[in-house]
Amino acid sequence: MKTSILLFLFMAASLHAASQASKPNIIFILTDDLGFNQIGAYGDTPIKTPNLDRLAANGIRFNDAYSGNTVCSPSRVSLFTGRDGRLMTNNSNSVQLEELDVTFAHVLKRGGYDTALFGKYSIGSQMGVTDPLAMGFDTWFGMYAILEGHRQYPTFLWRDGKKIRIEENEGGRKQVYAQQVFTEEAIKYINEDRKNPFFALVAYSSPHADLAAPEEYIEPYADKFEEVPYLGMSTDIDQDKYAWYYPEKVDKPNATLAGMVTALDDYVGQIVTALEKKGIADNTLIFFTSDNGPHDEGGANPAFFKASAPYKGMKRDLYDGGIHVPMIAYWPASITTGRVDTTPWAFADVLPTFAELAGVNLKEVPRVKTNGHSIAGLLTDKPTPLPERTLYWEFGKFAGDPNSGIIGEVFQAARRGQWKAVRYGLEAPIELYDLDADPGETKDLSSTEPEIHQQFTELFEEHKD
């Protein structure tokens, strides 16, 4: 009898181990304010990104992927929880995770994953209640509050809820670059021995301002571009509405921003190299994307780099320039031939995708609330098309954001197939665009396509409250 029981337990353990081994490791790399056209794989940028270009060439370059919102916090809450603007309780940049929220880290834990976060968090309101450890991560290292993410050379970081002093950056010194440290911590995590598959969210706080990077990345661009120095608070001239917040002068802002993006590319390359050396690259799924469109803060000039091209707008816009983001998926075990995919999808789809990859039935997960759709069927050489559906975004202005404009103003946007509708204010007219013919949203078709316009009008009215 004992022999039979032991044999059963051994077989069960073996089946569990085999099941776990078949699940991919997942690394989700999230950048901060990176524009659609700021990496080589997506257009004509002068910024060098060879590692990302290689991932795109050998994986899937999604050309119609969208962030969760046009600013940081609601975009990240959408990503973490699988909810778009219709299910969000707050679509302004003041939103935070709530104590009972279920995140993609919680879901992956149910699927047997080890989970880690490296980098910017910014959506937890109370340590011990909505910090990363409370929201499904086994370990975390990086920046906790949203304003911490606005310094490339921080004077403190967090490890598992404990504040760590970065003495090397105190007194104006710049010796420890945040993005490099995040990368080093992620690589240490990759190199750990473990029985379970792992999920690592690597959330870089760049190329968001402030504009800064190690000189080795800026120097190659030093004489490449026309430059207008960003003065910050170095003179009495009121040059920039952000100067009080980004007071340091930047002599070559275009070269600096380009260097920041190239630095990110190098760090992604280091992560891939670590996976290859560990022998786990083939069955590791890597996503690379941005939380929203490009910014114009602290001396950044998105127009100079055509950062949103071919789209209109940038961060804080619900035209595509503010939400249409680069999205690369690289998974050699499942994606053996590189391709371009034009399926429209958004951050709300990530949680259900992870659930499917981890073998988790979301109907059995208490409190989970998502209206996303799994795109796991696209992550293969023989993709399964998604059904046509409507994607929706909403952005609410709030006090404290220096570029918000009118406090309380609400923007809405939605996309279904080729059609995109935008409303800049609840009492404003609803604009309608055919993105296939007009990706730059230049020709409003609201008067020539009344039936389609009415469908979006009904949607916007239903959700405006």
Protein Blocks (a to p, Z undefined) as FASTA:
>chain_A
ZZmmmmmmmmmmmmmmmmmmmpccddddddehiafklcfklmmcfbdcfklmmmmmmmcc
dfkbccfbfbfklmmmmmmnopafklpcbfcfkbccdfklccfklmmmmnopacddedje
hlafbghklgmklnopabdcddfbfmlmmcfbdcbdceehiacddfklgghiafbcfklm
mmmmmmmmmmpccfbdcddddddfbfbdcddddfklmmmmmmmpccdddekjmbmbdfbf
klmmmmcccfblmlmmmmmmmmmmmmmmmmmmmmmmnopmmmpccddddfbdcdfehhia
fklnommbcbecdehiabfklmpccdddddfklmmbgcddfbdcdfklmmmmmmmmnopa
fklpghiacfbdcfklmmcfbdcddddddddddddddehiaknopghiacddddehjbcc
ddedjkbccddddfklmmnopaccklmmmmlmmmmmmmmmmmmZZ
